[in-house]
């Protein structure tokens, strides 16, 4: 009897931890997706200036890559700047 | 890249737990891509969408999705 109560607690604990991890993962996924979406919007406006041709030019591809990576660099700088205050 | 994996989670027992991680939500929303491509392709709205405008829009949507892939690779690829 005691054993089964312990087992019950163990099962509840496991289920709880599992749900917590899953929730965190879902929140992370939502954040990543939102960031990619926002960044695409910003970099699209910056890099894709012409009407869409049959294919991206290599310049536009490079611009998109640079835009995303510089945005990351900027986020680091801003985070550091806030830490200083 | 954003193709969803099946929502299953394998355990070491070999059994499959159905309550698994969900697929990554797609970062491109129809409203966003719509406003971007409307701005690019429909500069002077006429009485109907001409053929050239609709083909511009479909190219634009493809490009926008491609751009999303490029941005996400730039952010998350390990070789920077």
N, CA and C atoms of all chains as a GROMACS GRO file, in nm:
protein
  495
    1UNK      N    1   0.084  -0.121   0.000
    1UNK     CA    2   0.000   0.000   0.000
    1UNK      C    3   0.086   0.125   0.000
    2UNK      N    4   0.184   0.124   0.091
    2UNK     CA    5   0.275   0.238   0.098
    2UNK      C    6   0.352   0.250  -0.033
    3UNK      N    7   0.389   0.135  -0.082
    3UNK     CA    8   0.463   0.130  -0.207
    3UNK      C    9   0.386   0.195  -0.320
    4UNK      N   10   0.258   0.164  -0.326
    4UNK     CA   11   0.178   0.214  -0.438
    4UNK      C   12   0.157   0.365  -0.426
    5UNK      N   13   0.148   0.416  -0.300
    5UNK     CA   14   0.138   0.561  -0.282
    5UNK      C   15   0.264   0.630  -0.331
    6UNK      N   16   0.376   0.567  -0.300
    6UNK     CA   17   0.505   0.623  -0.344
    6UNK      C   18   0.512   0.623  -0.497
    7UNK      N   19   0.467   0.511  -0.552
    7UNK     CA   20   0.465   0.498  -0.697
    7UNK      C   21   0.380   0.607  -0.759
    8UNK      N   22   0.265   0.631  -0.696
    8UNK     CA   23   0.173   0.734  -0.745
    8UNK      C   24   0.241   0.871  -0.745
    9UNK      N   25   0.312   0.902  -0.634
    9UNK     CA   26   0.384   1.030  -0.626
    9UNK      C   27   0.489   1.039  -0.734
   10UNK      N   28   0.558   0.927  -0.752
   10UNK     CA   29   0.664   0.926  -0.853
   10UNK      C   30   0.606   0.954  -0.992
   11UNK      N   31   0.495   0.890  -1.020
   11UNK     CA   32   0.432   0.909  -1.152
   11UNK      C   33   0.389   1.054  -1.170
   12UNK      N   34   0.329   1.110  -1.064
   12UNK     CA   35   0.284   1.249  -1.073
   12UNK      C   36   0.400   1.343  -1.093
   13UNK      N   37   0.509   1.315  -1.018
   13UNK     CA   38   0.628   1.399  -1.030
   13UNK      C   39   0.684   1.394  -1.172
   14UNK      N   40   0.692   1.272  -1.225
   14UNK     CA   41   0.746   1.256  -1.360
   14UNK      C   42   0.660   1.328  -1.463
   15UNK      N   43   0.529   1.310  -1.449
   15UNK     CA   44   0.438   1.375  -1.544
   15UNK      C   45   0.450   1.526  -1.536
   16UNK      N   46   0.462   1.576  -1.412
   16UNK     CA   47   0.477   1.719  -1.390
   16UNK      C   48   0.602   1.773  -1.456
   17UNK      N   49   0.715   1.706  -1.431
   17UNK     CA   50   0.841   1.753  -1.490
   17UNK      C   51   0.832   1.750  -1.641
   18UNK      N   52   0.773   1.643  -1.690
   18UNK     CA   53   0.762   1.629  -1.835
   18UNK      C   54   0.681   1.744  -1.894
   19UNK      N   55   0.570   1.778  -1.828
   19UNK     CA   56   0.486   1.886  -1.879
   19UNK      C   57   0.559   2.018  -1.873
   20UNK      N   58   0.635   2.039  -1.762
   20UNK     CA   59   0.710   2.163  -1.749
   20UNK      C   60   0.812   2.178  -1.860
   21UNK      N   61   0.886   2.070  -1.887
   21UNK     CA   62   0.987   2.075  -1.992
   21UNK      C   63   0.920   2.102  -2.126
   22UNK      N   64   0.809   2.032  -2.150
   22UNK     CA   65   0.740   2.050  -2.277
   22UNK      C   66   0.693   2.194  -2.293
   23UNK      N   67   0.640   2.252  -2.184
   23UNK     CA   68   0.592   2.389  -2.190
   23UNK      C   69   0.707   2.484  -2.222
   24UNK      N   70   0.820   2.465  -2.154
   24UNK     CA   71   0.937   2.550  -2.181
   24UNK      C   72   0.980   2.539  -2.327
   25UNK      N   73   0.982   2.415  -2.376
   25UNK     CA   74   1.022   2.395  -2.516
   25UNK      C   75   0.927   2.465  -2.611
   26UNK      N   76   0.798   2.456  -2.580
   26UNK     CA   77   0.700   2.521  -2.666
   26UNK      C   78   0.717   2.672  -2.665
   27UNK      N   79   0.744   2.727  -2.545
   27UNK     CA   80   0.764   2.872  -2.536
   27UNK      C   81   0.887   2.914  -2.615
   28UNK      N   82   0.993   2.831  -2.604
   28UNK     CA   83   1.114   2.862  -2.680
   28UNK      C   84   1.088   2.859  -2.829
   29UNK      N   85   1.015   2.758  -2.871
   29UNK     CA   86   0.986   2.747  -3.014
   29UNK      C   87   0.906   2.868  -3.063
   30UNK      N   88   0.808   2.909  -2.982
   30UNK     CA   89   0.729   3.025  -3.021
   30UNK      C   90   0.817   3.149  -3.031
   31UNK      N   91   0.912   3.163  -2.937
   31UNK     CA   92   1.000   3.279  -2.939
   31UNK      C   93   1.090   3.279  -3.061
   32UNK      N   94   1.148   3.162  -3.091
   32UNK     CA   95   1.235   3.150  -3.207
   32UNK      C   96   1.160   3.185  -3.334
   33UNK      N   97   1.040   3.129  -3.345
   33UNK     CA   98   0.960   3.152  -3.464
   33UNK      C   99   0.925   3.300  -3.479
   34UNK      N  100   0.891   3.364  -3.367
   34UNK     CA  101   0.854   3.504  -3.372
   34UNK      C  102   0.974   3.589  -3.414
   35UNK      N  103   1.091   3.552  -3.363
   35UNK     CA  104   1.211   3.629  -3.395
   35UNK      C  105   1.247   3.615  -3.543
   36UNK      N  106   1.241   3.493  -3.593
   36UNK     CA  107   1.271   3.472  -3.734
   36UNK      C  108   1.173   3.550  -3.822
   37UNK      N  109   1.046   3.547  -3.783
   37UNK     CA  110   0.946   3.618  -3.859
   37UNK      C  111   0.970   3.768  -3.861
   38UNK      N  112   1.000   3.824  -3.745
   38UNK     CA  113   1.022   3.967  -3.734
   38UNK      C  114   1.146   4.009  -3.812
   39UNK      N  115   1.251   3.929  -3.796
   39UNK     CA  116   1.376   3.961  -3.863
   39UNK      C  117   1.363   3.951  -4.014
   40UNK      N  118   1.289   3.852  -4.060
   40UNK     CA  119   1.265   3.841  -4.204
   40UNK      C  120   1.196   3.967  -4.256
   41UNK      N  121   1.098   4.014  -4.179
   41UNK     CA  122   1.025   4.134  -4.220
   41UNK      C  123   1.118   4.255  -4.229
   42UNK      N  124   1.200   4.274  -4.126
   42UNK     CA  125   1.291   4.388  -4.124
   42UNK      C  126   1.393   4.378  -4.238
   43UNK      N  127   1.453   4.259  -4.252
   43UNK     CA  128   1.560   4.244  -4.351
   43UNK      C  129   1.504   4.244  -4.494
   44UNK      N  130   1.383   4.199  -4.509
   44UNK     CA  131   1.318   4.204  -4.640
   44UNK      C  132   1.305   4.351  -4.685
   45UNK      N  133   1.259   4.435  -4.594
   45UNK     CA  134   1.244   4.576  -4.629
   45UNK      C  135   1.379   4.640  -4.661
   46UNK      N  136   1.484   4.597  -4.591
   46UNK     CA  137   1.616   4.656  -4.614
   46UNK      C  138   1.680   4.605  -4.742
   47UNK      N  139   1.665   4.475  -4.770
   47UNK     CA  140   1.747   4.412  -4.874
   47UNK      C  141   1.676   4.394  -5.007
   48UNK      N  142   1.546   4.370  -5.005
   48UNK     CA  143   1.477   4.338  -5.130
   48UNK      C  144   1.410   4.466  -5.178
   49UNK      N  145   1.480   4.539  -5.260
   49UNK     CA  146   1.428   4.669  -5.301
   49UNK      C  147   1.358   4.664  -5.436
   50UNK      N  148   1.396   4.566  -5.520
   50UNK     CA  149   1.335   4.561  -5.653
   50UNK      C  150   1.209   4.475  -5.651
   51UNK      N  151   1.132   4.478  -5.761
   51UNK     CA  152   1.021   4.384  -5.771
   51UNK      C  153   1.079   4.245  -5.791
   52UNK      N  154   1.015   4.145  -5.732
   52UNK     CA  155   1.073   4.011  -5.733
   52UNK      C  156   1.095   3.956  -5.874
   53UNK      N  157   1.219   3.921  -5.905
   53UNK     CA  158   1.250   3.859  -6.033
   53UNK      C  159   1.233   3.709  -6.023
   54UNK      N  160   1.292   3.636  -6.116
   54UNK     CA  161   1.271   3.492  -6.114
   54UNK      C  162   1.349   3.428  -5.999
   55UNK      N  163   1.458   3.491  -5.959
   55UNK     CA  164   1.538   3.433  -5.851
   55UNK      C  165   1.600   3.545  -5.770
   56UNK      N  166   1.636   3.515  -5.647
   56UNK     CA  167   1.710   3.612  -5.568
   56UNK      C  168   1.846   3.638  -5.632
   57UNK      N  169   1.890   3.762  -5.631
   57UNK     CA  170   2.028   3.786  -5.673
   57UNK      C  171   2.119   3.748  -5.557
   58UNK      N  172   2.246   3.722  -5.590
   58UNK     CA  173   2.337   3.681  -5.483
   58UNK      C  174   2.358   3.796  -5.385
   59UNK      N  175   2.348   3.919  -5.438
   59UNK     CA  176   2.361   4.034  -5.350
   59UNK      C  177   2.250   4.038  -5.246
   60UNK      N  178   2.128   4.005  -5.290
   60UNK     CA  179   2.016   4.006  -5.196
   60UNK      C  180   2.032   3.896  -5.091
   61UNK      N  181   2.079   3.780  -5.136
   61UNK     CA  182   2.100   3.670  -5.041
   61UNK      C  183   2.204   3.709  -4.936
   62UNK      N  184   2.316   3.766  -4.984
   62UNK     CA  185   2.421   3.810  -4.891
   62UNK      C  186   2.367   3.914  -4.795
   63UNK      N  187   2.290   4.008  -4.850
   63UNK     CA  188   2.233   4.114  -4.767
   63UNK      C  189   2.145   4.056  -4.657
   64UNK      N  190   2.061   3.959  -4.691
   64UNK     CA  191   1.974   3.898  -4.590
   64UNK      C  192   2.055   3.829  -4.481
   65UNK      N  193   2.158   3.755  -4.524
   65UNK     CA  194   2.243   3.687  -4.426
   65UNK      C  195   2.311   3.788  -4.334
   66UNK      N  196   2.373   3.890  -4.395
   66UNK     CA  197   2.440   3.993  -4.315
   66UNK      C  198   2.343   4.062  -4.222
   67UNK      N  199   2.227   4.096  -4.275
   67UNK     CA  200   2.126   4.167  -4.196
   67UNK      C  201   2.091   4.089  -4.070
   68UNK      N  202   2.065   3.959  -4.086
   68UNK     CA  203   2.027   3.877  -3.971
   68UNK      C  204   2.141   3.868  -3.870
   69UNK      N  205   2.265   3.849  -3.922
   69UNK     CA  206   2.377   3.832  -3.830
   69UNK      C  207   2.413   3.963  -3.760
   70UNK      N  208   2.403   4.075  -3.833
   70UNK     CA  209   2.431   4.204  -3.767
   70UNK      C  210   2.326   4.236  -3.663
   71UNK      N  211   2.203   4.191  -3.689
   71UNK     CA  212   2.098   4.212  -3.590
   71UNK      C  213   2.132   4.140  -3.460
   72UNK      N  214   2.187   4.020  -3.474
   72UNK     CA  215   2.231   3.945  -3.356
   72UNK      C  216   2.340   4.022  -3.282
   73UNK      N  217   2.440   4.071  -3.359
   73UNK     CA  218   2.548   4.149  -3.298
   73UNK      C  219   2.492   4.267  -3.221
   74UNK      N  220   2.395   4.334  -3.284
   74UNK     CA  221   2.336   4.450  -3.220
   74UNK      C  222   2.267   4.410  -3.089
   75UNK      N  223   2.195   4.297  -3.091
   75UNK     CA  224   2.127   4.253  -2.970
   75UNK      C  225   2.226   4.234  -2.856
   76UNK      N  226   2.345   4.181  -2.889
   76UNK     CA  227   2.447   4.162  -2.787
   76UNK      C  228   2.490   4.296  -2.729
   77UNK      N  229   2.513   4.394  -2.818
   77UNK     CA  230   2.555   4.526  -2.772
   77UNK      C  231   2.448   4.590  -2.683
   78UNK      N  232   2.324   4.578  -2.727
   78UNK     CA  233   2.215   4.637  -2.648
   78UNK      C  234   2.204   4.570  -2.511
   79UNK      N  235   2.219   4.437  -2.510
   79UNK     CA  236   2.212   4.366  -2.382
   79UNK      C  237   2.323   4.413  -2.289
   80UNK      N  238   2.443   4.432  -2.345
   80UNK     CA  239   2.556   4.479  -2.263
   80UNK      C  240   2.529   4.621  -2.212
   81UNK      N  241   2.473   4.701  -2.298
   81UNK     CA  242   2.444   4.840  -2.262
   81UNK      C  243   2.347   4.846  -2.145
   82UNK      N  244   2.247   4.757  -2.146
   82UNK     CA  245   2.151   4.755  -2.037
   82UNK      C  246   2.213   4.704  -1.908
   83UNK      N  247   2.310   4.612  -1.922
   83UNK     CA  248   2.377   4.560  -1.803
   83UNK      C  249   2.454   4.668  -1.731
   84UNK      N  250   2.505   4.766  -1.809
   84UNK     CA  251   2.589   4.869  -1.751
   84UNK      C  252   2.510   4.960  -1.657
   85UNK      N  253   2.380   4.973  -1.681
   85UNK     CA  254   2.302   5.068  -1.600
   85UNK      C  255   2.266   5.012  -1.462
   86UNK      N  256   1.291   2.304  -4.380
   86UNK     CA  257   1.341   2.353  -4.252
   86UNK      C  258   1.228   2.363  -4.151
   87UNK      N  259   1.113   2.415  -4.197
   87UNK     CA  260   1.004   2.429  -4.103
   87UNK      C  261   0.898   2.321  -4.123
   88UNK      N  262   0.937   2.218  -4.196
   88UNK     CA  263   0.846   2.107  -4.213
   88UNK      C  264   0.830   2.038  -4.077
   89UNK      N  265   0.706   2.012  -4.041
   89UNK     CA  266   0.684   1.961  -3.906
   89UNK      C  267   0.724   1.816  -3.896
   90UNK      N  268   0.781   1.785  -3.782
   90UNK     CA  269   0.806   1.646  -3.751
   90UNK      C  270   0.678   1.588  -3.694
   91UNK      N  271   0.661   1.459  -3.705
   91UNK     CA  272   0.542   1.400  -3.645
   91UNK      C  273   0.546   1.421  -3.494
   92UNK      N  274   0.430   1.447  -3.436
   92UNK     CA  275   0.425   1.480  -3.294
   92UNK      C  276   0.432   1.355  -3.209
   93UNK      N  277   0.543   1.286  -3.218
   93UNK     CA  278   0.560   1.167  -3.137
   93UNK      C  279   0.692   1.177  -3.062
   94UNK      N  280   0.703   1.105  -2.959
   94UNK     CA  281   0.821   1.113  -2.876
   94UNK      C  282   0.861   0.971  -2.841
   95UNK      N  283   0.975   0.925  -2.891
   95UNK     CA  284   1.011   0.786  -2.863
   95UNK      C  285   1.079   0.776  -2.728
   96UNK      N  286   1.049   0.673  -2.659
   96UNK     CA  287   1.116   0.648  -2.533
   96UNK      C  288   1.207   0.528  -2.549
   97UNK      N  289   1.293   0.509  -2.451
   97UNK     CA  290   1.391   0.402  -2.463
   97UNK      C  291   1.323   0.265  -2.466
   98UNK      N  292   1.202   0.260  -2.410
   98UNK     CA  293   1.132   0.132  -2.409
   98UNK      C  294   1.089   0.091  -2.549
   99UNK      N  295   1.099   0.184  -2.643
   99UNK     CA  296   1.057   0.151  -2.778
   99UNK      C  297   0.913   0.186  -2.802
  100UNK      N  298   0.839   0.212  -2.692
  100UNK     CA  299   0.701   0.255  -2.710
  100UNK      C  300   0.699   0.402  -2.748
  101UNK      N  301   0.591   0.444  -2.809
  101UNK     CA  302   0.583   0.583  -2.852
  101UNK      C  303   0.479   0.656  -2.770
  102UNK      N  304   0.520   0.770  -2.716
  102UNK     CA  305   0.430   0.852  -2.638
  102UNK      C  306   0.368   0.955  -2.731
  103UNK      N  307   0.237   0.962  -2.735
  103UNK     CA  308   0.176   1.048  -2.835
  103UNK      C  309   0.178   1.195  -2.799
  104UNK      N  310   0.202   1.226  -2.670
  104UNK     CA  311   0.202   1.366  -2.631
  104UNK      C  312   0.342   1.422  -2.648
  105UNK      N  313   0.386   1.440  -2.769
  105UNK     CA  314   0.523   1.481  -2.794
  105UNK      C  315   0.534   1.627  -2.829
  106UNK      N  316   0.656   1.670  -2.863
  106UNK     CA  317   0.674   1.810  -2.900
  106UNK      C  318   0.597   1.843  -3.027
  107UNK      N  319   0.540   1.961  -3.029
  107UNK     CA  320   0.466   2.003  -3.147
  107UNK      C  321   0.564   2.055  -3.251
  108UNK      N  322   0.524   2.065  -3.377
  108UNK     CA  323   0.615   2.121  -3.476
  108UNK      C  324   0.641   2.268  -3.451
  109UNK      N  325   0.753   2.316  -3.502
  109UNK     CA  326   0.787   2.457  -3.488
  109UNK      C  327   0.680   2.540  -3.559
  110UNK      N  328   0.624   2.640  -3.490
  110UNK     CA  329   0.526   2.723  -3.559
  110UNK      C  330   0.589   2.797  -3.676
  111UNK      N  331   0.517   2.806  -3.785
  111UNK     CA  332   0.576   2.868  -3.902
  111UNK      C  333   0.590   3.019  -3.881
  112UNK      N  334   0.712   3.072  -3.906
  112UNK     CA  335   0.733   3.213  -3.878
  112UNK      C  336   0.668   3.308  -3.978
  113UNK      N  337   0.622   3.256  -4.092
  113UNK     CA  338   0.563   3.344  -4.192
  113UNK      C  339   0.412   3.344  -4.177
  114UNK      N  340   0.355   3.460  -4.149
  114UNK     CA  341   0.209   3.466  -4.143
  114UNK      C  342   0.156   3.521  -4.274
  115UNK      N  343   0.035   3.480  -4.309
  115UNK     CA  344  -0.023   3.522  -4.435
  115UNK      C  345  -0.042   3.673  -4.440
  116UNK      N  346  -0.072   3.733  -4.325
  116UNK     CA  347  -0.091   3.879  -4.323
  116UNK      C  348   0.039   3.951  -4.354
  117UNK      N  349   0.148   3.904  -4.294
  117UNK     CA  350   0.276   3.970  -4.317
  117UNK      C  351   0.316   3.961  -4.462
  118UNK      N  352   0.317   3.838  -4.514
  118UNK     CA  353   0.364   3.822  -4.651
  118UNK      C  354   0.268   3.893  -4.746
  119UNK      N  355   0.140   3.897  -4.711
  119UNK     CA  356   0.043   3.968  -4.794
  119UNK      C  357   0.076   4.116  -4.803
  120UNK      N  358   0.102   4.179  -4.689
  120UNK     CA  359   0.129   4.323  -4.694
  120UNK      C  360   0.260   4.352  -4.763
  121UNK      N  361   0.362   4.264  -4.744
  121UNK     CA  362   0.490   4.286  -4.812
  121UNK      C  363   0.473   4.277  -4.963
  122UNK      N  364   0.402   4.175  -5.009
  122UNK     CA  365   0.392   4.153  -5.153
  122UNK      C  366   0.292   4.247  -5.217
  123UNK      N  367   0.195   4.290  -5.142
  123UNK     CA  368   0.103   4.390  -5.195
  123UNK      C  369   0.180   4.519  -5.222
  124UNK      N  370   0.266   4.554  -5.128
  124UNK     CA  371   0.345   4.676  -5.145
  124UNK      C  372   0.436   4.666  -5.267
  125UNK      N  373   0.493   4.546  -5.291
  125UNK     CA  374   0.586   4.530  -5.402
  125UNK      C  375   0.515   4.520  -5.536
  126UNK      N  376   0.406   4.446  -5.539
  126UNK     CA  377   0.348   4.410  -5.669
  126UNK      C  378   0.230   4.496  -5.710
  127UNK      N  379   0.155   4.546  -5.615
  127UNK     CA  380   0.036   4.624  -5.652
  127UNK      C  381   0.060   4.770  -5.615
  128UNK      N  382   0.139   4.836  -5.698
  128UNK     CA  383   0.170   4.975  -5.667
  128UNK      C  384   0.054   5.067  -5.705
  129UNK      N  385  -0.014   5.031  -5.815
  129UNK     CA  386  -0.131   5.110  -5.856
  129UNK      C  387  -0.249   5.017  -5.873
  130UNK      N  388  -0.333   5.000  -5.770
  130UNK     CA  389  -0.442   4.904  -5.780
  130UNK      C  390  -0.543   4.943  -5.887
  131UNK      N  391  -0.569   4.853  -5.981
  131UNK     CA  392  -0.668   4.879  -6.084
  131UNK      C  393  -0.799   4.811  -6.050
  132UNK      N  394  -0.884   4.790  -6.151
  132UNK     CA  395  -1.016   4.733  -6.126
  132UNK      C  396  -1.007   4.583  -6.097
  133UNK      N  397  -0.896   4.519  -6.140
  133UNK     CA  398  -0.877   4.378  -6.103
  133UNK      C  399  -0.727   4.351  -6.100
  134UNK      N  400  -0.689   4.234  -6.042
  134UNK     CA  401  -0.548   4.198  -6.038
  134UNK      C  402  -0.511   4.141  -6.174
  135UNK      N  403  -0.423   4.210  -6.246
  135UNK     CA  404  -0.384   4.161  -6.378
  135UNK      C  405  -0.299   4.035  -6.364
  136UNK      N  406  -0.281   3.966  -6.476
  136UNK     CA  407  -0.201   3.844  -6.474
  136UNK      C  408  -0.060   3.868  -6.428
  137UNK      N  409  -0.003   3.979  -6.473
  137UNK     CA  410   0.137   4.006  -6.436
  137UNK      C  411   0.145   4.033  -6.286
  138UNK      N  412   0.040   4.097  -6.233
  138UNK     CA  413   0.043   4.123  -6.088
  138UNK      C  414   0.030   3.994  -6.009
  139UNK      N  415  -0.061   3.905  -6.054
  139UNK     CA  416  -0.072   3.780  -5.978
  139UNK      C  417   0.054   3.698  -5.987
  140UNK      N  418   0.121   3.698  -6.104
  140UNK     CA  419   0.244   3.619  -6.109
  140UNK      C  420   0.352   3.685  -6.024
  141UNK      N  421   0.350   3.819  -6.019
  141UNK     CA  422   0.443   3.889  -5.931
  141UNK      C  423   0.420   3.848  -5.786
  142UNK      N  424   0.291   3.839  -5.749
  142UNK     CA  425   0.259   3.804  -5.610
  142UNK      C  426   0.305   3.662  -5.579
  143UNK      N  427   0.282   3.569  -5.673
  143UNK     CA  428   0.321   3.432  -5.639
  143UNK      C  429   0.474   3.420  -5.632
  144UNK      N  430   0.546   3.491  -5.719
  144UNK     CA  431   0.692   3.492  -5.707
  144UNK      C  432   0.735   3.553  -5.575
  145UNK      N  433   0.668   3.663  -5.541
  145UNK     CA  434   0.702   3.734  -5.418
  145UNK      C  435   0.684   3.645  -5.295
  146UNK      N  436   0.574   3.570  -5.291
  146UNK     CA  437   0.550   3.482  -5.176
  146UNK      C  438   0.660   3.376  -5.166
  147UNK      N  439   0.694   3.317  -5.283
  147UNK     CA  440   0.803   3.220  -5.283
  147UNK      C  441   0.931   3.282  -5.229
  148UNK      N  442   0.959   3.403  -5.276
  148UNK     CA  443   1.081   3.471  -5.231
  148UNK      C  444   1.078   3.500  -5.082
  149UNK      N  445   0.962   3.539  -5.034
  149UNK     CA  446   0.953   3.572  -4.892
  149UNK      C  447   0.981   3.449  -4.806
  150UNK      N  448   0.929   3.336  -4.850
  150UNK     CA  449   0.952   3.212  -4.775
  150UNK      C  450   1.100   3.173  -4.785
  151UNK      N  451   1.158   3.194  -4.903
  151UNK     CA  452   1.301   3.167  -4.919
  151UNK      C  453   1.383   3.258  -4.827
  152UNK      N  454   1.341   3.385  -4.822
  152UNK     CA  455   1.412   3.480  -4.736
  152UNK      C  456   1.407   3.438  -4.590
  153UNK      N  457   1.291   3.383  -4.550
  153UNK     CA  458   1.279   3.334  -4.413
  153UNK      C  459   1.380   3.223  -4.385
  154UNK      N  460   1.396   3.135  -4.485
  154UNK     CA  461   1.494   3.028  -4.471
  154UNK      C  462   1.635   3.083  -4.459
  155UNK      N  463   1.668   3.183  -4.542
  155UNK     CA  464   1.802   3.243  -4.539
  155UNK      C  465   1.828   3.307  -4.404
  156UNK      N  466   1.729   3.383  -4.354
  156UNK     CA  467   1.745   3.450  -4.225
  156UNK      C  468   1.765   3.348  -4.114
  157UNK      N  469   1.683   3.244  -4.117
  157UNK     CA  470   1.693   3.147  -4.008
  157UNK      C  471   1.823   3.068  -4.015
  158UNK      N  472   1.872   3.041  -4.136
  158UNK     CA  473   2.004   2.976  -4.147
  158UNK      C  474   2.112   3.069  -4.095
  159UNK      N  475   2.101   3.198  -4.128
  159UNK     CA  476   2.202   3.294  -4.084
  159UNK      C  477   2.206   3.302  -3.932
  160UNK      N  478   2.089   3.287  -3.868
  160UNK     CA  479   2.084   3.296  -3.722
  160UNK      C  480   2.133   3.170  -3.656
  161UNK      N  481   2.100   3.055  -3.712
  161UNK     CA  482   2.118   2.932  -3.637
  161UNK      C  483   2.220   2.836  -3.695
  162UNK      N  484   2.274   2.866  -3.812
  162UNK     CA  485   2.373   2.773  -3.865
  162UNK      C  486   2.498   2.781  -3.779
  163UNK      N  487   2.563   2.666  -3.760
  163UNK     CA  488   2.676   2.660  -3.667
  163UNK      C  489   2.802   2.718  -3.729
  164UNK      N  490   2.808   2.723  -3.862
  164UNK     CA  491   2.927   2.779  -3.926
  164UNK      C  492   2.903   2.925  -3.958
  165UNK      N  493   2.945   3.010  -3.865
  165UNK     CA  494   2.925   3.152  -3.887
  165UNK      C  495   3.054   3.216  -3.931
   0.00000   0.00000   0.00000
